Amino acid sequence: MKHLVLKSALLIPAFIFATFLIMTIIGCTSCLFGLDHNYYSCAYCNIFKAITLISIIAYLTILYSDIKWLYKTSLKK
């Protein structure tokens, strides 16, 4: 159980930081190419939603596999 809590405590900030880093890179490159206000109000928000959804699904998948592994090992004892 301690392993699961430690992994959760480290993965959530890692996913948040990765999302922030990706969105910063996308924002800087789009500013460099001179995209207008419509890009930031439409496409940029949709990109953020997609990346955040992918991060949440990845986190829940990892969490589910760890809980499943923990449940299987507790049944063997």
Biopython code that builds the backbone (N, CA, C, O; Angstrom):
import numpy as np
from Bio.PDB.StructureBuilder import StructureBuilder

atoms = [
    (1, "MET", "N", (0.821, -1.189, 0.000)),
    (1, "MET", "CA", (0.000, 0.000, 0.000)),
    (1, "MET", "C", (0.871, 1.261, 0.000)),
    (1, "MET", "O", (0.525, 2.270, -0.615)),
    (2, "LYS", "N", (2.003, 1.183, 0.700)),
    (2, "LYS", "CA", (2.901, 2.319, 0.773)),
    (2, "LYS", "C", (3.447, 2.660, -0.616)),
    (2, "LYS", "O", (3.621, 3.830, -0.955)),
    (3, "HIS", "N", (3.713, 1.627, -1.409)),
    (3, "HIS", "CA", (4.207, 1.808, -2.777)),
    (3, "HIS", "C", (3.183, 2.552, -3.630)),
    (3, "HIS", "O", (3.545, 3.420, -4.424)),
    (4, "LEU", "N", (1.939, 2.219, -3.468)),
    (4, "LEU", "CA", (0.863, 2.849, -4.238)),
    (4, "LEU", "C", (0.708, 4.324, -3.877)),
    (4, "LEU", "O", (0.520, 5.160, -4.761)),
    (5, "VAL", "N", (0.783, 4.644, -2.608)),
    (5, "VAL", "CA", (0.660, 6.031, -2.170)),
    (5, "VAL", "C", (1.853, 6.855, -2.653)),
    (5, "VAL", "O", (1.690, 7.993, -3.091)),
    (6, "LEU", "N", (3.042, 6.279, -2.571)),
    (6, "LEU", "CA", (4.241, 6.976, -3.025)),
    (6, "LEU", "C", (4.194, 7.225, -4.528)),
    (6, "LEU", "O", (4.546, 8.307, -4.999)),
    (7, "LYS", "N", (3.759, 6.220, -5.268)),
    (7, "LYS", "CA", (3.660, 6.372, -6.715)),
    (7, "LYS", "C", (2.623, 7.427, -7.080)),
    (7, "LYS", "O", (2.849, 8.226, -7.989)),
    (8, "SER", "N", (1.511, 7.440, -6.396)),
    (8, "SER", "CA", (0.483, 8.453, -6.661)),
    (8, "SER", "C", (0.987, 9.851, -6.325)),
    (8, "SER", "O", (0.714, 10.809, -7.048)),
    (9, "ALA", "N", (1.714, 9.961, -5.238)),
    (9, "ALA", "CA", (2.231, 11.260, -4.822)),
    (9, "ALA", "C", (3.268, 11.800, -5.800)),
    (9, "ALA", "O", (3.439, 13.014, -5.907)),
    (10, "LEU", "N", (3.954, 10.927, -6.503)),
    (10, "LEU", "CA", (4.956, 11.372, -7.468)),
    (10, "LEU", "C", (4.404, 11.514, -8.880)),
    (10, "LEU", "O", (4.889, 12.344, -9.649)),
    (11, "LEU", "N", (3.409, 10.728, -9.230)),
    (11, "LEU", "CA", (2.887, 10.769, -10.596)),
    (11, "LEU", "C", (2.004, 11.981, -10.869)),
    (11, "LEU", "O", (2.055, 12.548, -11.961)),
    (12, "ILE", "N", (1.215, 12.376, -9.917)),
    (12, "ILE", "CA", (0.316, 13.516, -10.141)),
    (12, "ILE", "C", (1.109, 14.795, -10.453)),
    (12, "ILE", "O", (0.801, 15.468, -11.437)),
    (13, "PRO", "N", (2.117, 15.149, -9.650)),
    (13, "PRO", "CA", (2.903, 16.336, -10.013)),
    (13, "PRO", "C", (3.675, 16.161, -11.322)),
    (13, "PRO", "O", (3.863, 17.129, -12.060)),
    (14, "ALA", "N", (4.119, 14.950, -11.616)),
    (14, "ALA", "CA", (4.841, 14.715, -12.872)),
    (14, "ALA", "C", (3.933, 14.926, -14.079)),
    (14, "ALA", "O", (4.350, 15.527, -15.069)),
    (15, "PHE", "N", (2.702, 14.439, -14.006)),
    (15, "PHE", "CA", (1.766, 14.641, -15.108)),
    (15, "PHE", "C", (1.385, 16.114, -15.248)),
    (15, "PHE", "O", (1.260, 16.614, -16.366)),
    (16, "ILE", "N", (1.200, 16.812, -14.133)),
    (16, "ILE", "CA", (0.872, 18.234, -14.189)),
    (16, "ILE", "C", (2.037, 19.026, -14.794)),
    (16, "ILE", "O", (1.824, 19.912, -15.621)),
    (17, "PHE", "N", (3.257, 18.707, -14.384)),
    (17, "PHE", "CA", (4.424, 19.393, -14.923)),
    (17, "PHE", "C", (4.598, 19.105, -16.407)),
    (17, "PHE", "O", (4.923, 20.010, -17.176)),
    (18, "ALA", "N", (4.388, 17.864, -16.820)),
    (18, "ALA", "CA", (4.516, 17.522, -18.234)),
    (18, "ALA", "C", (3.471, 18.250, -19.074)),
    (18, "ALA", "O", (3.776, 18.731, -20.165)),
    (19, "THR", "N", (2.253, 18.333, -18.575)),
    (19, "THR", "CA", (1.208, 19.068, -19.283)),
    (19, "THR", "C", (1.566, 20.547, -19.387)),
    (19, "THR", "O", (1.405, 21.149, -20.449)),
    (20, "PHE", "N", (2.044, 21.131, -18.306)),
    (20, "PHE", "CA", (2.450, 22.535, -18.309)),
    (20, "PHE", "C", (3.594, 22.769, -19.294)),
    (20, "PHE", "O", (3.589, 23.752, -20.035)),
    (21, "LEU", "N", (4.565, 21.872, -19.302)),
    (21, "LEU", "CA", (5.717, 22.012, -20.187)),
    (21, "LEU", "C", (5.311, 21.906, -21.658)),
    (21, "LEU", "O", (5.762, 22.701, -22.483)),
    (22, "ILE", "N", (4.473, 20.943, -21.986)),
    (22, "ILE", "CA", (4.004, 20.774, -23.368)),
    (22, "ILE", "C", (3.217, 21.998, -23.818)),
    (22, "ILE", "O", (3.410, 22.491, -24.930)),
    (23, "MET", "N", (2.329, 22.488, -22.951)),
    (23, "MET", "CA", (1.522, 23.648, -23.328)),
    (23, "MET", "C", (2.373, 24.913, -23.448)),
    (23, "MET", "O", (2.072, 25.777, -24.272)),
    (24, "THR", "N", (3.422, 25.037, -22.649)),
    (24, "THR", "CA", (4.329, 26.175, -22.771)),
    (24, "THR", "C", (5.084, 26.128, -24.095)),
    (24, "THR", "O", (5.239, 27.150, -24.764)),
    (25, "ILE", "N", (5.546, 24.955, -24.467)),
    (25, "ILE", "CA", (6.255, 24.807, -25.735)),
    (25, "ILE", "C", (5.330, 25.109, -26.913)),
    (25, "ILE", "O", (5.720, 25.800, -27.854)),
    (26, "ILE", "N", (4.115, 24.594, -26.854)),
    (26, "ILE", "CA", (3.147, 24.865, -27.928)),
    (26, "ILE", "C", (2.820, 26.356, -27.986)),
    (26, "ILE", "O", (2.747, 26.927, -29.074)),
    (27, "GLY", "N", (2.625, 26.985, -26.851)),
    (27, "GLY", "CA", (2.320, 28.412, -26.807)),
    (27, "GLY", "C", (3.460, 29.267, -27.341)),
    (27, "GLY", "O", (3.226, 30.225, -28.078)),
    (28, "CYS", "N", (4.692, 28.928, -26.974)),
    (28, "CYS", "CA", (5.847, 29.702, -27.450)),
    (28, "CYS", "C", (6.054, 29.548, -28.950)),
    (28, "CYS", "O", (6.342, 30.524, -29.643)),
    (29, "THR", "N", (5.907, 28.332, -29.449)),
    (29, "THR", "CA", (6.088, 28.140, -30.884)),
    (29, "THR", "C", (4.968, 28.797, -31.684)),
    (29, "THR", "O", (5.212, 29.325, -32.769)),
    (30, "SER", "N", (3.760, 28.772, -31.169)),
    (30, "SER", "CA", (2.673, 29.430, -31.900)),
    (30, "SER", "C", (2.830, 30.943, -31.867)),
    (30, "SER", "O", (2.466, 31.619, -32.829)),
    (31, "CYS", "N", (3.365, 31.484, -30.781)),
    (31, "CYS", "CA", (3.639, 32.913, -30.721)),
    (31, "CYS", "C", (4.778, 33.271, -31.676)),
    (31, "CYS", "O", (4.761, 34.330, -32.304)),
    (32, "LEU", "N", (5.749, 32.396, -31.778)),
    (32, "LEU", "CA", (6.873, 32.608, -32.688)),
    (32, "LEU", "C", (6.402, 32.651, -34.140)),
    (32, "LEU", "O", (6.924, 33.429, -34.938)),
    (33, "PHE", "N", (5.431, 31.828, -34.481)),
    (33, "PHE", "CA", (4.889, 31.816, -35.839)),
    (33, "PHE", "C", (3.844, 32.906, -36.062)),
    (33, "PHE", "O", (3.348, 33.056, -37.179)),
    (34, "GLY", "N", (3.503, 33.664, -35.030)),
    (34, "GLY", "CA", (2.612, 34.805, -35.164)),
    (34, "GLY", "C", (1.146, 34.458, -35.333)),
    (34, "GLY", "O", (0.441, 35.128, -36.088)),
    (35, "LEU", "N", (0.675, 33.442, -34.661)),
    (35, "LEU", "CA", (-0.739, 33.092, -34.754)),
    (35, "LEU", "C", (-1.588, 34.119, -33.996)),
    (35, "LEU", "O", (-1.128, 34.724, -33.027)),
    (36, "ASP", "N", (-2.794, 34.299, -34.437)),
    (36, "ASP", "CA", (-3.642, 35.360, -33.902)),
    (36, "ASP", "C", (-4.440, 34.925, -32.672)),
    (36, "ASP", "O", (-4.266, 33.818, -32.163)),
    (37, "HIS", "N", (-5.307, 35.804, -32.212)),
    (37, "HIS", "CA", (-6.097, 35.576, -30.998)),
    (37, "HIS", "C", (-7.070, 34.399, -31.150)),
    (37, "HIS", "O", (-7.352, 33.708, -30.171)),
    (38, "ASN", "N", (-7.579, 34.165, -32.344)),
    (38, "ASN", "CA", (-8.495, 33.042, -32.565)),
    (38, "ASN", "C", (-7.844, 31.699, -32.248)),
    (38, "ASN", "O", (-8.506, 30.789, -31.749)),
    (39, "TYR", "N", (-6.567, 31.576, -32.532)),
    (39, "TYR", "CA", (-5.864, 30.319, -32.240)),
    (39, "TYR", "C", (-5.878, 30.042, -30.740)),
    (39, "TYR", "O", (-6.142, 28.919, -30.311)),
    (40, "TYR", "N", (-5.593, 31.074, -29.948)),
    (40, "TYR", "CA", (-5.517, 30.863, -28.499)),
    (40, "TYR", "C", (-6.879, 30.632, -27.867)),
    (40, "TYR", "O", (-6.969, 29.979, -26.827)),
    (41, "SER", "N", (-7.936, 31.151, -28.469)),
    (41, "SER", "CA", (-9.255, 30.961, -27.882)),
    (41, "SER", "C", (-9.929, 29.682, -28.362)),
    (41, "SER", "O", (-10.887, 29.229, -27.734)),
    (42, "CYS", "N", (-9.466, 29.096, -29.438)),
    (42, "CYS", "CA", (-10.114, 27.885, -29.969)),
    (42, "CYS", "C", (-9.181, 26.674, -29.942)),
    (42, "CYS", "O", (-9.365, 25.755, -29.144)),
    (43, "ALA", "N", (-8.203, 26.683, -30.799)),
    (43, "ALA", "CA", (-7.347, 25.508, -30.981)),
    (43, "ALA", "C", (-6.481, 25.230, -29.757)),
    (43, "ALA", "O", (-6.334, 24.077, -29.352)),
    (44, "TYR", "N", (-5.914, 26.263, -29.172)),
    (44, "TYR", "CA", (-5.038, 26.084, -28.018)),
    (44, "TYR", "C", (-5.792, 25.446, -26.851)),
    (44, "TYR", "O", (-5.261, 24.574, -26.165)),
    (45, "CYS", "N", (-7.028, 25.884, -26.633)),
    (45, "CYS", "CA", (-7.840, 25.308, -25.553)),
    (45, "CYS", "C", (-8.185, 23.850, -25.836)),
    (45, "CYS", "O", (-8.200, 23.024, -24.923)),
    (46, "ASN", "N", (-8.460, 23.534, -27.089)),
    (46, "ASN", "CA", (-8.755, 22.149, -27.443)),
    (46, "ASN", "C", (-7.526, 21.256, -27.290)),
    (46, "ASN", "O", (-7.645, 20.106, -26.866)),
    (47, "ILE", "N", (-6.357, 21.770, -27.628)),
    (47, "ILE", "CA", (-5.116, 21.015, -27.429)),
    (47, "ILE", "C", (-4.905, 20.764, -25.937)),
    (47, "ILE", "O", (-4.536, 19.661, -25.536)),
    (48, "PHE", "N", (-5.139, 21.784, -25.121)),
    (48, "PHE", "CA", (-4.981, 21.628, -23.671)),
    (48, "PHE", "C", (-5.931, 20.578, -23.118)),
    (48, "PHE", "O", (-5.539, 19.753, -22.293)),
    (49, "LYS", "N", (-7.176, 20.606, -23.569)),
    (49, "LYS", "CA", (-8.153, 19.621, -23.108)),
    (49, "LYS", "C", (-7.741, 18.206, -23.500)),
    (49, "LYS", "O", (-7.881, 17.275, -22.707)),
    (50, "ALA", "N", (-7.235, 18.041, -24.715)),
    (50, "ALA", "CA", (-6.819, 16.715, -25.179)),
    (50, "ALA", "C", (-5.619, 16.202, -24.392)),
    (50, "ALA", "O", (-5.594, 15.039, -23.991)),
    (51, "ILE", "N", (-4.632, 17.051, -24.170)),
    (51, "ILE", "CA", (-3.443, 16.629, -23.425)),
    (51, "ILE", "C", (-3.802, 16.322, -21.974)),
    (51, "ILE", "O", (-3.287, 15.361, -21.402)),
    (52, "THR", "N", (-4.666, 17.113, -21.381)),
    (52, "THR", "CA", (-5.096, 16.855, -20.009)),
    (52, "THR", "C", (-5.880, 15.550, -19.914)),
    (52, "THR", "O", (-5.699, 14.783, -18.968)),
    (53, "LEU", "N", (-6.739, 15.299, -20.877)),
    (53, "LEU", "CA", (-7.507, 14.047, -20.885)),
    (53, "LEU", "C", (-6.581, 12.839, -21.047)),
    (53, "LEU", "O", (-6.783, 11.817, -20.391)),
    (54, "ILE", "N", (-5.591, 12.943, -21.895)),
    (54, "ILE", "CA", (-4.625, 11.854, -22.068)),
    (54, "ILE", "C", (-3.858, 11.618, -20.772)),
    (54, "ILE", "O", (-3.615, 10.470, -20.400)),
    (55, "SER", "N", (-3.476, 12.684, -20.082)),
    (55, "SER", "CA", (-2.762, 12.544, -18.808)),
    (55, "SER", "C", (-3.637, 11.877, -17.743)),
    (55, "SER", "O", (-3.166, 11.019, -16.996)),
    (56, "ILE", "N", (-4.893, 12.267, -17.679)),
    (56, "ILE", "CA", (-5.807, 11.670, -16.700)),
    (56, "ILE", "C", (-6.030, 10.194, -16.994)),
    (56, "ILE", "O", (-6.032, 9.372, -16.078)),
    (57, "ILE", "N", (-6.218, 9.854, -18.260)),
    (57, "ILE", "CA", (-6.419, 8.443, -18.629)),
    (57, "ILE", "C", (-5.170, 7.624, -18.318)),
    (57, "ILE", "O", (-5.274, 6.498, -17.832)),
    (58, "ALA", "N", (-3.987, 8.182, -18.596)),
    (58, "ALA", "CA", (-2.741, 7.472, -18.286)),
    (58, "ALA", "C", (-2.589, 7.265, -16.783)),
    (58, "ALA", "O", (-2.195, 6.186, -16.341)),
    (59, "TYR", "N", (-2.899, 8.288, -16.001)),
    (59, "TYR", "CA", (-2.799, 8.165, -14.549)),
    (59, "TYR", "C", (-3.777, 7.126, -14.012)),
    (59, "TYR", "O", (-3.406, 6.291, -13.186)),
    (60, "LEU", "N", (-5.004, 7.173, -14.471)),
    (60, "LEU", "CA", (-6.000, 6.206, -13.988)),
    (60, "LEU", "C", (-5.659, 4.783, -14.408)),
    (60, "LEU", "O", (-5.931, 3.840, -13.664)),
    (61, "THR", "N", (-5.069, 4.612, -15.585)),
    (61, "THR", "CA", (-4.642, 3.284, -16.025)),
    (61, "THR", "C", (-3.536, 2.743, -15.133)),
    (61, "THR", "O", (-3.566, 1.578, -14.736)),
    (62, "ILE", "N", (-2.561, 3.588, -14.816)),
    (62, "ILE", "CA", (-1.479, 3.167, -13.924)),
    (62, "ILE", "C", (-2.020, 2.861, -12.530)),
    (62, "ILE", "O", (-1.629, 1.871, -11.912)),
    (63, "LEU", "N", (-2.903, 3.696, -12.046)),
    (63, "LEU", "CA", (-3.498, 3.483, -10.732)),
    (63, "LEU", "C", (-4.321, 2.197, -10.686)),
    (63, "LEU", "O", (-4.253, 1.446, -9.713)),
    (64, "TYR", "N", (-5.091, 1.947, -11.735)),
    (64, "TYR", "CA", (-5.907, 0.732, -11.802)),
    (64, "TYR", "C", (-5.023, -0.512, -11.825)),
    (64, "TYR", "O", (-5.320, -1.491, -11.140)),
    (65, "SER", "N", (-3.952, -0.487, -12.597)),
    (65, "SER", "CA", (-3.082, -1.664, -12.650)),
    (65, "SER", "C", (-2.397, -1.909, -11.311)),
    (65, "SER", "O", (-2.206, -3.063, -10.926)),
    (66, "ASP", "N", (-2.022, -0.848, -10.591)),
    (66, "ASP", "CA", (-1.417, -1.023, -9.276)),
    (66, "ASP", "C", (-2.414, -1.547, -8.251)),
    (66, "ASP", "O", (-2.067, -2.399, -7.433)),
    (67, "ILE", "N", (-3.626, -1.061, -8.284)),
    (67, "ILE", "CA", (-4.652, -1.555, -7.361)),
    (67, "ILE", "C", (-4.967, -3.011, -7.663)),
    (67, "ILE", "O", (-5.147, -3.810, -6.744)),
    (68, "LYS", "N", (-5.035, -3.362, -8.932)),
    (68, "LYS", "CA", (-5.282, -4.747, -9.330)),
    (68, "LYS", "C", (-4.149, -5.651, -8.858)),
    (68, "LYS", "O", (-4.393, -6.752, -8.362)),
    (69, "TRP", "N", (-2.909, -5.186, -9.011)),
    (69, "TRP", "CA", (-1.755, -5.969, -8.559)),
    (69, "TRP", "C", (-1.782, -6.120, -7.036)),
    (69, "TRP", "O", (-1.492, -7.198, -6.517)),
    (70, "LEU", "N", (-2.124, -5.056, -6.324)),
    (70, "LEU", "CA", (-2.192, -5.087, -4.866)),
    (70, "LEU", "C", (-3.288, -6.058, -4.407)),
    (70, "LEU", "O", (-3.098, -6.805, -3.448)),
    (71, "TYR", "N", (-4.414, -6.041, -5.087)),
    (71, "TYR", "CA", (-5.514, -6.929, -4.747)),
    (71, "TYR", "C", (-5.126, -8.397, -4.975)),
    (71, "TYR", "O", (-5.448, -9.258, -4.156)),
    (72, "LYS", "N", (-4.433, -8.682, -6.092)),
    (72, "LYS", "CA", (-4.021, -10.051, -6.381)),
    (72, "LYS", "C", (-2.994, -10.551, -5.382)),
    (72, "LYS", "O", (-3.048, -11.712, -4.975)),
    (73, "THR", "N", (-2.065, -9.707, -4.981)),
    (73, "THR", "CA", (-1.054, -10.148, -4.010)),
    (73, "THR", "C", (-1.645, -10.322, -2.615)),
    (73, "THR", "O", (-1.166, -11.152, -1.842)),
    (74, "SER", "N", (-2.674, -9.553, -2.283)),
    (74, "SER", "CA", (-3.279, -9.725, -0.962)),
    (74, "SER", "C", (-4.140, -10.993, -0.905)),
    (74, "SER", "O", (-4.324, -11.565, 0.169)),
    (75, "LEU", "N", (-4.660, -11.426, -2.035)),
    (75, "LEU", "CA", (-5.434, -12.663, -2.056)),
    (75, "LEU", "C", (-4.553, -13.899, -1.927)),
    (75, "LEU", "O", (-5.008, -14.925, -1.421)),
    (76, "LYS", "N", (-3.301, -13.823, -2.377)),
    (76, "LYS", "CA", (-2.396, -14.955, -2.321)),
    (76, "LYS", "C", (-1.901, -15.230, -0.906)),
    (76, "LYS", "O", (-1.475, -16.346, -0.610)),
    (77, "LYS", "N", (-1.951, -14.238, -0.036)),
    (77, "LYS", "CA", (-1.436, -14.415, 1.335)),
    (77, "LYS", "C", (-2.362, -15.189, 2.180)),
    (77, "LYS", "O", (-2.076, -15.424, 3.354)),
]
sb = StructureBuilder()
sb.init_structure("model")
sb.init_model(0)
sb.init_chain("A")
sb.init_seg("    ")
for serial, (resi, resn, name, xyz) in enumerate(atoms, 1):
    if name == "N":
        sb.init_residue(resn, " ", resi, " ")
    sb.init_atom(name, np.array(xyz, "f"), 0.0, 1.0, " ", f" {name:<3s}", serial, name[0])
structure = sb.get_structure()
